[in-house]
Amino acid sequence: MSVTVASKIQTKIEHAIAPQYLEVINESNRHHVPPNSETHFKLVIVSTEFEGQRLLSRHRTINTLLATELANGVHALAMHTYTPDEWAEQGNAPASPNCKG
């Protein structure tokens, strides 16, 4: 049984920042890629680790954490990073555009 890219991403994030909420959504099917690809992901992450960090710093943290995946097949990573208070106010992440051509 092979480990999916999505599960690798989830495990790395869970171990590094212990999020209160995490969604790892494979959106590859919304793009012009072969069936069953794991190249485009949307992440929704809620963590106290983001408190006091600007958006760029939060994204750098995740990009560093997932450097191996980004260097080996993950083409796009949409990140929606929130503190628990921001998430309580926001309630959800924005919908992704349909990019399939």
C-alpha positions, 0 to 999 in steps of 0.5 A, spaced: 500 500 500 503 506 497 502 512 502 499 518 498 502 525 497 496 528 501 497 523 507 504 525 507 502 533 507 497 531 513 502 527 517 507 533 516 503 538 518 500 535 524 506 533 527 510 540 526 504 545 528 499 540 531 493 544 528 486 545 531 483 544 524 486 541 518 484 540 511 488 537 505 484 537 499 487 534 493 484 539 487 488 536 482 482 534 478 480 541 477 486 542 473 489 539 466 493 533 469 492 525 468 487 522 472 489 520 480 494 526 480 496 529 486 499 535 484 494 541 486 492 541 493 488 546 498 490 547 505 486 549 510 490 550 517 488 553 524 493 553 529 495 557 535 502 557 531 500 562 527 499 567 532 503 573 532 505 571 525 504 575 518 501 571 512 507 571 509 511 568 515 505 563 515 506 561 508 514 560 509 513 555 515 508 551 511 513 551 504 519 549 508 515 544 512 513 541 505 519 543 501 520 535 499 513 535 496 514 541 492 520 539 489 517 532 487 511 533 484 506 538 488 505 543 483 500 548 486 499 549 494 493 554 496 494 555 503 489 558 508 492 559 514 488 562 520 489 563 528 483 560 532 480 567 533 481 568 525 477 561 524 472 563 529 471 569 525 472 567 518 468 560 519 471 557 512 476 558 507 474 561 500 472 556 495 477 555 489 476 557 482 475 552 477 481 552 473 480 546 468 481 548 461 
